[in-house]
Amino acid sequence: MKLSLFEKLRQRRRDKQNKKSQRKDYLLNEKTPFNITEAFRKLKASLSVSVPKTREGGVAVTVTSSYPEDGKTTVTANLALMFAMSNAKVVLVDADIRKGRVAKFFKKKSSPGLSDYLSGHASLEEILHTAKNDENLSFITCGTRSPKPYELLESEEMTKLIETLKQKFDYVVLDTPPILLVSDALAVAPKTDGTVLVCRHLLSYVSDIQKSVDTLQFAKANVLGLVVNDYHEQSGKKYGGYSSYYRYSQYAYGYGDDEPDGEENGGENAQEREASE
């Protein structure tokens, strides 16, 4: 399949960025810089206000992104951990049956997991694990890869599982595949109380973010806001010796009108600059 000029420029931009910064899969710990921990604490607080718990049960939140390499799973795992650190009972669900990575954070095998439960090959007790470093945090891995992941996630069994987990936990946080790559997130998002979209600073295009939000809203998902991953302040605006790495905002204030560019000059379009290199 031939790529358009715009798609080639987009891929070229991502390839260049990924060469500069390798993927880092980690959970928050005592060595994590203050500003990163504080950013997740603010994200947790914002979501707590956006979708407060009720007497009927806990809250289920879907996390997705437009494309891979936006840091979605790292954000999802640490958001769940931050909820757990505040003495809430939390379960992290890897709903990326195609290529889930939650198991890597806890050094656990992927199967049996979510897909095995939904297909009737495992019980909830067999797939539900407790994190070693925090008894308030539980997790469910993606499970055995299935040829029909969307159908499993769209099933009545998935709906019942989310409701069951909401009765057992204060927060159910689901990591789903990139929404512009496959449609799996659309099977999950309408079943939950809200959806968070992760994008990457100077890498995600405004048009992609807008398309992702429109797609989620068309599917009747409640879009709570955007998480801007790998965000760097200008050198003169650093706080506490570190630049910021995560930002959260309500959807309406999540982005401007221009495509992202490598410098904050506001004038040069990303495609024009990359085509000239």
RANORBEL-V815008 format. One line per field, one symbol per residue. psi: psi as a letter, one per 30 degrees, with the letter a starting at -180 (. if undefined). burial: + if it has 16 or more other ideal C-beta (glycine too) atoms within 10 Angstrom, else -. A space follows every 10 residues. Layout:
# RANORBEL-V815008
psi = ???
burial = ???
This chain:
# RANORBEL-V815008
psi = kkkleeeeee eeeeeeefee jlkjjlkkaf fkkeeeeeee eeeeeeeeee illlffaakk kkkllellgf geeeeeefee eeeefggkkk kkkjgifehk geeefghlkf klbeeeefgg glleeffjlk kefjffkllk lfakkkfiee eeffleeeee eeeeefffle kjjkkllkff elgefffeef flflkkkklk kgekkeeeee eeeeeeeegg kjjeakjjlh kkllffglkg fllkfkkkll efgflbfllk lfliffekke eeeeff.
burial = --------++ --++--+--- ------++-- ----++++++ --++-+++-+ +-----++++ ++++++++++ ++++++++++ +++++--+++ +++++++-++ +++-++---+ +++++++++- -+----+++- +----+++++ ++++-+--++ -+++---+-- ++--++--++ ++++++++++ -+-+++++++ ++++++++++ ++++++-++- -++-++--+- ++++++++++ +--------- ---+++++-- +--++---++ +--------+ +--+---
